[in-house]
Amino acid sequence: MSDTSGRKILVLGSRWSGKSFIIKRLEDICSSPKTAVDEFVYTTPTIGKTLTMMKYKRSQTLELHDIGAQLGCLWKQFYTSTHFDKIMYVIDSTQPWSISLTFEQLKEIYEQITIKPKNVLLVFNKTNEINSLSKIALIELLDLGSIWNGEVEIIETNARTGANLTALLEWLTR
């Protein structure tokens, strides 16, 4: 892949997991690497589909397709009929009550995606919050070993504090 190519990424996740907030923070990093993480950022829940285009390091173009959680019943139409280079699935580490739904969604995605599991990223968001589950607990509760057998990558982030968002950008562009 040349330096001037782009990536088409499908962004999925449960309600209030922070998909839009992560995208906004990534946009801020791409436009100005010195963005203050303590400034207030207002986002609204995604209704339908949102397309965000950004350039990273002047030559990498990212096309992020955020599909709202309310359209969960239609996600299959996106990840089976449209070509995406990668899928990013955002999980709120402070919502243990959403784990069973998340497990079912991840299992369905795994069984039906046309891209390789190494091009799927699970983002455990809101880590380091007071009530967040650890990475080990999330892996166990989501039974990721039975779904992906270690073939999927995981990055822990906190969009509010900016933790690991640069690592997330690096993964999206490789």
Buried (B, 14 or more C-beta within 10 A) or exposed (E): EEEEEBBBBBBBBBBBBBBBBBBBBBBBBBEEEEBEBEEEBEBEEBEEBBEBEBEBEEEBBBBBBBBBBEBBEEBEEBBEEEEBBBBBBBBBBBBBEBBEBBBEBBBBBBEEBEBEBEBBBBBBBBBEBEEBBEBEBBBEBBEBEEBBEEEBBBBBBBBBBBBBBEEBBBBBBE
